[in-house]
Amino acid sequence: MDWQRYTLLGGILAVLLALIFQWNAFQELHTPELDRETIVHSDVQSGGLIPAETYDNSGGDVPQLESQAPAETDNDGTERKLVNVTTDVFDLLIDPRGGDIVKVALRKFEEKLDTPDQPLILLNQTRYHTYIAQSGLIGKNGTDSAAGRPLFNVSKTEYALVEGQDQLVVDLTLQQQGANITKRYTFKRGDYLVQVAYLVDNTSAKPWSAAMFGQIKRDTSEPVTDTGFGMSPFLGAALHTNEENYFKQDFEEIAEKPTRETIEGGWVAMVQHYFLSAWIPPQDERNTFELKELSNGLFRMGFTAQPVQIAAATQGELSASFYAGPKDVYRLEEISPYLDLTVDYGWLWWIAKPLFRVLHFIQEHIVSNWGWAIILLTVFIKTLLLPLSAAGTKSMARMRKFAPQMKKLQEQYKDNRQKLAEETMKLYRREKINPMGGCLPILLQMPVFIALYWMLTETVELRHAPWIFWIHDLSAKDPYFILPVFMGLSMWFMQKLNPAPTDPTQARIMQLMPVMMTVFFLWFPAGLVLYWIANNLITIGQTWYINKQVDAGKY
C-alpha cells in the first residue's frame, strides 16, 4: 500500500537526518585546535632564506654577495622579544632578527563565529606551521646574506594606534659600517596595506649599493576554515606576468616547475579562501619575481627590486608595500593593476564581476543585509533572463497541456516506434510545440548560474554575515539543514508543474533528483542555498502563471 511505502521512506529519511546531525556534531568535536602560539626561530643559516645571490633585472645584476660573518647573537643570550604592533585592523608581531613579520591576526575577522577574543590568524610561525613575510637588502652593501641576518634595535616592544591617530610608524634601526639604516613600517587606520621602507644614511666616503627583496615563506598546510562541500578553494601563489594578468600555481605545480619573471611593476601573492597576502614592489621599476620550493620543504614567493645607489654622505630610500587581509575587490583594484583578480571567479569572471557589483550595490544602498541582497539579486537576474525563461516555460506548459494526447499515441503505437515518432512529430507541428524549447533557454542561462555560484563562494563579505533567525553565517552550511530541505521541497514542487518525461526510467530519475540535490546541498554555504531557493520560488510562480495562461488558450 502507498501509505506503507511513504511511511518507510519517511523513516529512512528520519534516520538519514539523524546520522547527518551526529556526523556534524562529531566533526565539530574533533576539529583540531589552531596552534596560536608564535615562536622565534634561531638565526637560520642558508636553507633558501634569501633570494639567489645575483639577479638579472635587465638593468644590471645585483652585485654578488660578499662573504659576511654571521649576524651578532642576542646581547644576553636569551630568546629575543618580538615587537607587538596593534592597530584597528591588525595584531602583528615583528621579529627584530631581520625585521620580519612573523604573525598577522586580523582583528575585524573572527577565527570562528562568535569568538571576538580570537581574531583570524593569517600569518604565523608556530611549532607546526610557517607562514611569514620577510624583507631585506642584498647586494654589495646588503644587510642580509646566507651567512646571517641583522639584529635590529627597537626603542620599545609595544606599539599601538591610539584613538584619533591615523598613522603609526614603527622604526627598527641598524648601524652598518659606513651607514645608518632604519627599517620603517608604516600602518594606516582602516587599511591592510603596510608600507615597508629602508631609510639609508650613507655616512661613508664611498657609494652605498643594495637591492630590496620581499618574500612570503609558507608550508603547504591548509588554513583552518569551513569551506563546506563542493568546490575546493585555490591555495597557492599568484603573480602578474608578461603573458598573463593573473598567473597562479599551487604548491605541487611550483615544486614541479618553479617560475621566474621580470616585469615592470607587478606583484606576488599568497592566495587562500577569502584572504591573501601580497608584496607589491615599486610600480615604476622592473622587478624580478620568483616562485620556488626550498630545500627545507617550505615555499618562497617573492620579488627582488632594482639595486639602488646612494652617493657618499647622502641619504636614500628603498621601499615596497605588503598587503595582508581580505580579498576586498575595490581595495585591491586601487593597490596594483590586476591584483583584484586574486578574487578568482573562474573563467566566467566577465559575468561574475558585474554580478558582484550589483550585489554590493544592493547591500550598500538598499537592504544592508547580504541575505536579502542575494534574494534581490536573484530577482534582478530572473528579470534580465525573463524572455529566455518565459519561452522555455511556455514550451513546457504546452507539452504538459497535450501530455494526455502524447500518452495516448504511446499506447496506440507502443509496438511501432517509427510510426510513434511520425505521429508525435505531426502533433508537435499541429499544436506548435517545440520539444527543445524548454532546453535551450536553460542551457543559455547556465553560464549565469555557474558565474553566480563562483561569485558567492569567493565573496569575503558573506563570511560570518547573518541573514535572519538561525542563519548567522551565510558562508557556512545551515546548522539545522532547514534551507537545503526547503530547497529540495521547492524543487519537487517545481517538477510537479512541468510535464513528466515520457520514458519511465527517466521519470524515476527525475523523481529522485530533489532528494539527491537536497543531500548534495546539505553542506553548501547557506548563501548559495538561499539563492537556489529564491530562484526556485520565482520559477514556480512564473511556471504557475504561464500554465494558467496556456490552459486558458492565451498562448
C-alpha positions, 0 to 999 in steps of 0.5 A, a space after each residue: 500500500 502507498 501509505 506503507 511505502 511513504 511511511 518507510 521512506 519517511 523513516 529512512 529519511 528520519 534516520 538519514 537526518 539523524 546520522 547527518 546531525 551526529 556526523 556534524 556534531 562529531 566533526 565539530 568535536 574533533 576539529 583540531 585546535 589552531 596552534 596560536 602560539 608564535 615562536 622565534 626561530 634561531 638565526 637560520 643559516 642558508 636553507 633558501 632564506 634569501 633570494 639567489 645571490 645575483 639577479 638579472 633585472 635587465 638593468 644590471 645584476 645585483 652585485 654578488 654577495 660578499 662573504 659576511 660573518 654571521 649576524 651578532 647573537 642576542 646581547 644576553 643570550 636569551 630568546 629575543 622579544 618580538 615587537 607587538 604592533 596593534 592597530 584597528 585592523 591588525 595584531 602583528 608581531 615583528 621579529 627584530 632578527 631581520 625585521 620580519 613579520 612573523 604573525 598577522 591576526 586580523 582583528 575585524 575577522 573572527 577565527 570562528 563565529 562568535 569568538 571576538 577574543 580570537 581574531 583570524 590568524 593569517 600569518 604565523 610561525 608556530 611549532 607546526 606551521 610557517 607562514 611569514 613575510 620577510 624583507 631585506 637588502 642584498 647586494 654589495 652593501 646588503 644587510 642580509 646574506 646566507 651567512 646571517 641576518 641583522 639584529 635590529 634595535 627597537 626603542 620599545 616592544 609595544 606599539 599601538 594606534 591610539 584613538 584619533 591617530 591615523 598613522 603609526 610608524 614603527 622604526 627598527 634601526 641598524 648601524 652598518 659600517 659606513 651607514 645608518 639604516 632604519 627599517 620603517 613600517 608604516 600602518 594606516 587606520 582602516 587599511 591592510 596595506 603596510 608600507 615597508 621602507 629602508 631609510 639609508 644614511 650613507 655616512 661613508 666616503 664611498 657609494 652605498 649599493 643594495 637591492 630590496 627583496 620581499 618574500 612570503 615563506 609558507 608550508 603547504 598546510 591548509 588554513 583552518 576554515 569551513 569551506 563546506 562541500 563542493 568546490 575546493 578553494 585555490 591555495 597557492 601563489 599568484 603573480 602578474 606576468 608578461 603573458 598573463 594578468 593573473 598567473 597562479 600555481 599551487 604548491 605541487 605545480 611550483 615544486 614541479 616547475 618553479 617560475 621566474 619573471 621580470 616585469 615592470 611593476 607587478 606583484 606576488 601573492 599568497 592566495 587562500 579562501 577569502 584572504 591573501 597576502 601580497 608584496 607589491 614592489 615599486 610600480 615604476 621599476 622592473 622587478 624580478 619575481 620568483 616562485 620556488 620550493 626550498 630545500 627545507 620543504 617550505 615555499 618562497 614567493 617573492 620579488 627582488 627590486 632594482 639595486 639602488 645607489 646612494 652617493 657618499 654622505 647622502 641619504 636614500 630610500 628603498 621601499 615596497 608595500 605588503 598587503 595582508 587581509 581580505 580579498 576586498 575587490 575595490 581595495 585591491 583594484 586601487 593597490 596594483 593593476 590586476 591584483 583584484 583578480 586574486 578574487 578568482 571567479 573562474 573563467 566566467 569572471 566577465 559575468 561574475 564581476 558585474 554580478 558582484 557589483 550589483 550585489 554590493 550595490 544592493 547591500 550598500 544602498 538598499 537592504 544592508 543585509 547580504 541575505 536579502 541582497 542575494 534574494 534581490 539579486 536573484 530577482 534582478 537576474 530572473 528579470 534580465 533572463 525573463 524572455 529566455 525563461 518565459 519561452 522555455 516555460 511556455 514550451 513546457 506548459 504546452 507539452 504538459 497541456 497535450 501530455 494526455 494526447 502524447 500518452 495516448 499515441 504511446 499506447 496506440 503505437 507502443 509496438 511501432 516506434 517509427 510510426 510513434 515518432 511520425 505521429 508525435 512529430 505531426 502533433 508537435 507541428 499541429 499544436 506548435 510545440 517545440 520539444 527543445 524549447 524548454 532546453 535551450 533557454 536553460 542551457 543559455 542561462 547556465 553560464 549565469 548560474 555557474 558565474 553566480 555560484 563562483 561569485 558567492 563562494 569567493 565573496 569575503 563579505 558573506 563570511 560570518 554575515 547573518 541573514 535572519 533567525 538561525 542563519 548567522 553565517 551565510 558562508 557556512 552550511 545551515 546548522 539545522 539543514 532547514 534551507 537545503 530541505 526547503 530547497 529540495 521541497 521547492 524543487 519537487 514542487 517545481 517538477 510537479 508543474 512541468 510535464 513528466 518525461 515520457 520514458 519511465 526510467 527517466 521519470 524515476 530519475 527525475 523523481 529522485 533528483 530533489 532528494 539527491 540535490 537536497 543531500 548534495 546541498 546539505 553542506 553548501 554555504 547557506 548563501 548559495 542555498 538561499 539563492 537556489 531557493 529564491 530562484 526556485 520560488 520565482 520559477 514556480 510562480 512564473 511556471 504557475 502563471 504561464 500554465 494558467 495562461 496556456 490552459 486558458 488558450 492565451 498562448 
